[in-house]
Amino acid sequence: MSDLLLAFYGDDFTGSTDVLESLSLNGVPTVLFLESPDPEDLERFDEVRAVGIAGTSRSMTPDEMGEELPAAFEALRAFDAEIVQYKVCSTFDSAPDTGSIGRAIDIGQEVFGSPFVPVVVAAPSLEPRGRYVLFGNLFATLEGTTYRLDRHPTMSQHPVTPMTEADLTEHLSEQTDREIGLLDVRSVDGNADAALRDDLETVVADNEIVFFDGLNRDHQRKVGRLIWEYCERDGRADPLFSAASSGLNYALSRHWQDTGVVSVPEAPESAGPVDQIVVMSGSASPVNRDQIDWALENGFEGVRLDTRRLVDPDEAEDAREEAIDAALTAIDDGASSLLYSARGPDDPAIERTNQRLRELDVDGERLGALLGTQQGEITRAILEATAVDRVCVAGGDTSGHVAPHLDVFALEFLVPVGPGSPLCRAASRTQAFDGLEIALKGGQVQTTNDEADFFGAVRAGGVPPE
């Protein structure tokens, strides 16, 4: 079998760093590329066992996915890994017209032609925010309460892809015409290895896509073993193709540890504190608002971005230079600089910026790209002008714009900060940014501490596991 165990495409930026973290913490050295790599790109990295591409297909239409995914899958196929994973969110939120997981499976099967597509969504390892699948229905825990997903207070009301159907087989059947089956909890919980393999073969005989139930870590280990042993028995030249959340990564890595494929790693140590960092925040979530508030009360110097002017071509340059000057002044004074576009979902700046877009006759859907470009240019200018070598970017879309402006093409895991948003070492094609320490966080991500201290934890060097 190949030395490379797994290759993956993440359907959004922060979901990709989630896989980077989960594999790295479980003894699978992983490199995450921000662009489609060539096998030669791995030569600068040591002992890599998994490789990924950070994508953006979660927000794409089916036609856009048809343009993006075939080349990405072919790039991953060239690495000759045993499994290629299309990584999806553990809430499986998707729709026929936006981020269609079914469309991704259709494209993946055109490239890989897997005998079946295992879909592992259950992720009990994410406790206390665990994800569980029972008789094909997805449940998620929020603030100590476990909800069926169609009754989840957030995901059932998602503004783009609301999850109104918790039965994953029914939900996915709206996105693909392929036959969909389920290996349910009666098999996963009760059967010995041989009987479990027989049950899987029975389901695979009639279905091209197979979901797996999972309620606990023992189920997780069984599923990981079942899928990996299928790879070993199958003996195909092409990899097994899967569409799965990080539940697959936890399941496989635990099995690899149990069987000696990888070693149980030592817990990562702190990257150590630094005097100053730069934070570029583009998230308007309540969680991120609280983190901004905490930072401003704990020694960070805030710089509000004039987003209304930044989206105006006639005023953007001046607004950008003002933000850069303010950040450099804060750094000269010995502070960490926190630049932010909004302070929570009710910030009046959001409506003022949208109003300006309407006045300019610009589609409001372009706001993220317009602001992200400006935030990327601002971040680059600040880092070029200072000796700061640690940065945090808040917001998945913002991360996707800022990293390319730093010519970052790959990330390696250093230490956890918040679930799925670790502190990483960047590989950049620009020498000044090569080796930069960077944390890319989703707006909802927080540390495991009691305080809203994510930015402080980045400055302190991470939150090593106990």
Backbone hydrogen bonds, N-H to C=O, Kabsch-Sander energy under -0.5 kcal/mol:
donor,donor_aa,acceptor,acceptor_aa,energy
5,L,3,D,-0.7
5,L,49,R,-2.3
6,L,49,R,-1.3
7,A,83,I,-2.3
8,F,51,V,-2.0
9,Y,85,Q,-2.7
10,G,53,I,-2.9
11,D,87,K,-1.9
16,S,12,D,-1.4
17,T,13,F,-1.5
18,D,14,T,-1.4
19,V,15,G,-1.3
20,L,16,S,-2.1
21,E,17,T,-2.3
22,S,18,D,-2.6
23,L,19,V,-2.6
24,S,20,L,-1.9
25,L,21,E,-2.8
26,N,22,S,-0.7
26,N,23,L,-0.7
27,G,24,S,-1.5
28,V,23,L,-2.5
31,V,50,A,-1.8
32,L,411,L,-2.4
33,F,31,V,-0.6
33,F,52,G,-3.4
34,L,409,F,-2.2
35,E,409,F,-0.6
41,D,38,D,-2.1
42,L,39,P,-1.4
43,E,40,E,-1.6
44,R,41,D,-0.7
45,F,42,L,-1.9
49,R,29,P,-3.0
50,A,29,P,-1.6
51,V,6,L,-1.8
52,G,31,V,-2.2
53,I,8,F,-2.2
54,A,33,F,-2.9
55,G,10,G,-1.9
55,G,53,I,-0.8
58,R,11,D,-3.0
59,S,56,T,-1.6
60,M,57,S,-1.7
65,M,61,T,-2.5
66,G,62,P,-1.9
67,E,63,D,-1.0
68,E,64,E,-1.9
69,L,65,M,-2.6
72,A,68,E,-1.3
73,F,69,L,-3.1
74,E,70,P,-2.3
75,A,71,A,-2.2
76,L,72,A,-2.1
77,R,73,F,-2.4
78,A,74,E,-1.4
79,F,76,L,-1.4
80,D,77,R,-1.7
81,A,76,L,-0.5
82,E,4,L,-1.1
83,I,5,L,-1.1
84,V,240,L,-2.7
85,Q,7,A,-2.8
86,Y,242,S,-3.4
87,K,9,Y,-2.7
87,K,85,Q,-0.9
88,V,244,A,-2.0
92,F,89,C,-1.9
95,A,98,T,-1.9
98,T,95,A,-0.6
99,G,60,M,-3.1
104,A,100,S,-1.8
105,I,101,I,-2.3
106,D,102,G,-2.4
107,I,103,R,-2.4
108,G,104,A,-2.7
109,Q,105,I,-2.7
110,E,106,D,-1.5
111,V,107,I,-1.5
112,F,108,G,-3.3
113,G,109,Q,-1.2
117,V,208,E,-2.8
119,V,210,V,-3.1
120,V,118,P,-0.6
121,V,119,V,-0.6
122,A,212,F,-0.5
123,A,131,R,-2.0
126,L,123,A,-2.0
127,E,124,P,-1.6
129,R,126,L,-2.5
131,R,123,A,-1.1
132,Y,139,F,-2.4
133,V,214,G,-2.2
134,L,137,N,-2.4
137,N,134,L,-2.1
138,L,166,A,-2.0
139,F,132,Y,-3.1
140,A,147,Y,-2.6
141,T,130,G,-2.1
142,L,145,T,-3.1
145,T,142,L,-2.0
147,Y,140,A,-3.0
147,Y,145,T,-0.6
149,L,138,L,-2.7
151,R,148,R,-2.7
152,H,149,L,-1.2
156,S,152,H,-1.8
157,Q,154,T,-1.1
158,H,155,M,-1.1
163,M,155,M,-2.5
164,T,162,P,-1.2
168,L,136,G,-2.9
168,L,166,A,-0.9
171,H,167,D,-2.7
172,L,168,L,-2.6
173,S,169,T,-1.5
174,E,170,E,-0.6
174,E,171,H,-1.0
175,Q,172,L,-2.3
176,T,172,L,-0.9
181,G,209,I,-3.3
183,L,211,F,-2.7
184,D,182,L,-0.8
187,S,184,D,-1.3
188,V,184,D,-2.1
189,D,185,V,-2.8
190,G,186,R,-1.0
191,N,187,S,-1.8
196,L,192,A,-2.7
197,R,193,D,-2.5
198,D,194,A,-2.1
199,D,195,A,-2.4
200,L,196,L,-2.2
201,E,197,R,-2.4
202,T,198,D,-2.1
203,V,199,D,-2.1
204,V,200,L,-2.9
205,A,201,E,-1.7
206,D,202,T,-0.6
206,D,203,V,-1.0
207,N,203,V,-0.9
208,E,179,E,-1.0
209,I,179,E,-2.1
210,V,117,V,-2.3
211,F,181,G,-2.5
212,F,119,V,-1.1
213,D,183,L,-2.3
214,G,133,V,-2.5
220,Q,216,N,-1.9
221,R,217,R,-2.3
222,K,218,D,-2.2
223,V,219,H,-2.5
224,G,220,Q,-2.2
225,R,221,R,-2.6
226,L,222,K,-2.6
227,I,223,V,-2.4
228,W,224,G,-2.3
229,E,225,R,-2.7
230,Y,226,L,-1.5
231,C,227,I,-1.7
232,E,228,W,-2.0
233,R,229,E,-2.3
234,D,230,Y,-2.5
235,G,231,C,-1.4
240,L,82,E,-2.3
242,S,84,V,-2.6
243,A,118,P,-1.2
244,A,86,Y,-1.7
244,A,242,S,-0.5
245,S,120,V,-2.5
248,L,120,V,-0.5
248,L,245,S,-1.7
249,N,245,S,-0.6
250,Y,246,S,-2.4
251,A,247,G,-2.1
252,L,248,L,-2.9
253,S,249,N,-2.4
254,R,250,Y,-1.9
255,H,251,A,-1.6
256,W,252,L,-2.9
257,Q,253,S,-2.1
258,D,254,R,-2.3
259,T,255,H,-1.9
260,G,257,Q,-1.1
261,V,256,W,-1.8
262,V,256,W,-1.3
271,A,461,G,-2.6
274,V,459,R,-2.1
278,V,390,R,-1.5
279,V,337,S,-2.9
280,M,392,C,-2.6
281,S,279,V,-0.6
281,S,339,L,-3.2
282,G,280,M,-0.5
282,G,394,A,-3.0
289,R,285,S,-2.3
290,D,286,P,-2.2
291,Q,287,V,-1.6
292,I,288,N,-2.3
293,D,289,R,-2.5
294,W,290,D,-2.4
295,A,291,Q,-2.3
296,L,292,I,-2.5
297,E,293,D,-1.2
298,N,295,A,-1.4
300,F,295,A,-2.2
301,E,336,S,-3.3
302,G,300,F,-0.6
303,V,338,L,-2.8
305,L,340,Y,-2.8
307,T,305,L,-1.8
309,R,306,D,-0.7
310,L,306,D,-2.2
311,V,307,T,-1.5
312,D,309,R,-1.3
315,E,312,D,-1.7
316,A,312,D,-2.1
319,A,315,E,-2.3
320,R,316,A,-2.7
321,E,317,E,-2.4
322,E,318,D,-2.1
323,A,319,A,-1.8
324,I,320,R,-2.3
325,D,321,E,-2.6
326,A,322,E,-2.2
327,A,323,A,-2.2
328,L,324,I,-2.6
329,T,325,D,-2.1
330,A,326,A,-1.9
331,I,327,A,-2.2
332,D,328,L,-2.6
333,D,329,T,-1.6
334,G,331,I,-1.7
335,A,330,A,-2.5
336,S,299,G,-0.7
337,S,277,I,-1.5
338,L,301,E,-2.8
338,L,336,S,-0.5
339,L,279,V,-3.0
339,L,337,S,-0.6
340,Y,303,V,-2.0
341,S,281,S,-1.6
347,D,344,G,-1.4
350,I,347,D,-1.9
351,E,347,D,-0.6
352,R,348,P,-2.2
353,T,349,A,-2.2
354,N,350,I,-2.3
355,Q,351,E,-2.7
356,R,352,R,-1.8
357,L,353,T,-1.9
358,R,354,N,-2.1
359,E,355,Q,-2.2
360,L,356,R,-1.9
361,D,358,R,-1.1
362,V,357,L,-2.7
366,R,363,D,-2.1
367,L,364,G,-1.7
370,L,366,R,-2.7
371,L,367,L,-2.9
372,G,368,G,-2.5
373,T,369,A,-2.1
374,Q,370,L,-1.6
375,Q,371,L,-2.8
376,G,372,G,-2.3
377,E,373,T,-2.1
378,I,374,Q,-2.4
379,T,375,Q,-2.4
380,R,376,G,-2.2
381,A,377,E,-2.2
382,I,378,I,-2.2
383,L,379,T,-2.3
384,E,380,R,-2.4
385,A,381,A,-1.3
386,T,382,I,-0.5
386,T,383,L,-0.7
391,V,437,E,-2.4
392,C,278,V,-2.5
393,V,439,A,-2.9
394,A,280,M,-2.5
395,G,441,K,-3.4
399,S,395,G,-2.8
400,G,396,G,-1.8
401,H,397,D,-0.9
401,H,398,T,-0.9
402,V,398,T,-2.8
403,A,399,S,-2.0
405,H,401,H,-1.0
405,H,402,V,-0.6
406,L,402,V,-0.9
406,L,403,A,-1.2
407,D,404,P,-1.7
408,V,403,A,-1.9
409,F,427,A,-3.0
410,A,427,A,-1.3
411,L,32,L,-2.4
412,E,425,R,-2.1
413,F,30,T,-0.5
414,L,423,L,-2.2
415,V,423,L,-1.6
417,V,418,G,-0.6
418,G,421,S,-0.8
421,S,418,G,-2.7
423,L,415,V,-2.9
424,C,438,I,-2.6
425,R,412,E,-2.9
426,A,424,C,-0.5
426,A,436,L,-3.0
427,A,410,A,-2.9
428,S,426,A,-0.6
429,R,407,D,-2.4
431,Q,429,R,-0.5
433,F,430,T,-1.9
434,D,430,T,-0.9
434,D,431,Q,-0.7
435,G,426,A,-2.9
436,L,433,F,-2.0
437,E,389,D,-2.2
438,I,424,C,-2.3
438,I,436,L,-0.5
439,A,391,V,-2.0
440,L,422,P,-0.6
441,K,393,V,-2.8
441,K,439,A,-0.6
445,V,442,G,-1.3
453,D,451,E,-1.8
457,A,453,D,-2.7
458,V,454,F,-2.0
459,R,455,F,-2.0
460,A,456,G,-2.0
461,G,457,A,-0.8
461,G,458,V,-0.9
462,G,457,A,-3.3
463,V,416,P,-3.6
